[in-house]
Amino acid sequence: VIARYTTSEDKRKADPESEQVILTYDQPYSNHNGGNLVFGPDGFLYIGLGDGGSGGDPENRAQNPDTLLGKMLRIAVQDQEVYAIPSDNTYQAGDVRAEVWAIGLRNPWRYSFDRLTGDLWIADVGQGEWEEINFTSANFDAGLNFGWNFREGTHPFNGEPENPADLIDPIFEYDHSLGCSVTGGYVYRGEELPEWYGIYIFGDFCTGKIWGILPSGDGEWTVNPLFESGVNISSFGEDVFGELYMISHNGSLYRLSSK
């Protein structure tokens, strides 16, 4: 269920009686419910949905544009009675759900826009061997295909696409010797950690390891481990100043700062 609520004037409290359901979808299995809701720099709401669960996407939902599962949706909610479809949202001709902006995601566990550049970063949880980070620069077009379940990361998984060149490869992947479930984060744009400025920060749920990614020119990327948190990382957060926070699965909230 995707719903909107009305807040108090000071924005500190939402009225539970004000719920307005704007979008629903069936969830066939208990896992892969998707990551989060994010407003993009274009003002539209981006909704990342998992492929519906089980293992291996047994009903091939991620590559079926007629279902919402395994997709990134993009809708307009501001000044709308319910929601509207952005005019440039069409994925391709034919049977396509109008809300679909991109396909081929397994379970986008946290995605974010760089607050400075507008670039989109998506962490997509792998099946059994590979975790991946996807990157799309600002001013991107609708119609991207991030590959699942044809591929797990850059590796063949199930079947062959008609046009392999249309699949978007991740900019980074790691195998399960380093972790088991990626948790996406943010590009750091704060002031407290100047040595991290411009670096995309993300982690692994199982190991608590945290890495940083930075473009190194000519379409290449530099990826380095930063530190080990020692917790199961459920999510990251960003405040209005660009400082970063980390949420542990046990409910603890941490602010990332220098020692």
Secondary structure, DSSP 8 states (H G I E B T S, - for coil): -EEE--B-TTSS-B-GGG-EEEE-----SSS-----EEE-TTS-EEEE----SSSS-TT--TT-TTSSTTEEEEEB-TT-SS-B--TT---SSSS--TTEEEE--S-EEEEEE-TTT--EEEEE--SSSEEEEEEE-SS--S-EE--TTTEETTEE-SS--S-GGGB---SEEEETTS-SSEEEEEE---SS-GGGTT-EEEEETTT-EEEEEEEEETTEEEEEEEEE--S-EEEEEE-TTS-EEEEETTS-EEE----
